[in-house]
Amino acid sequence: SRLWKVETIGDAFMLAAGLGTDDDDDDDNGGKALVIGSMRRDAEKASCAMAAVSFGKAVLDEASNHLMPNGKQCQIRAGVHTGD
């Protein structure tokens, strides 16, 4: 899954995952093609969500390995929103 840096707002870093994965299927092969396409999109969405969560966990782990100039451990917060 691709991850995109959307913007930095103050000390917040915004990341997006799964952009452009809802491409419409142009196939007109009946219901079976629609079901398979829907299942594929659901799997892609789950994969994108996992990529975003994995990134957040990796950032938290990395931050814990660093000390701030004042000698305290670097502490950050991370959150995930699915858009649903």
Residue, then its C-alpha position, 0 to 999 in steps of 0.5 A: s500500500r502506498l502512504w502519502k504525506v498530506e500535510t504538516i500542521g504545527d507539530a502534527f503530521m497527516l498521512a493518507a493511505g488507500l487513496g485511489t483504491d476505489d477505482d470503478d470496475d468498467d467490466d459489465n460481466g454481471g453480478k459475479a464481476l461486481v462481487i469479485g471487484s467488491m471483495r478485491r476493494d475490501a481487501e485493498k482497503a484492509s491492506c491500506a488500513m494495516a499499512a497506516v497502522s504499521f506506519g504509526k507503530a513504527v513511528l512510535d517505536e522510532a520516537s522511543n529511541h530518541l532523547m529530546p534536547n532536555g534529556k527526556q524521551c521523545q514522546i509522540r501520539a498517533g491516531v487512525h481514522t478510517g473515513d467511515 
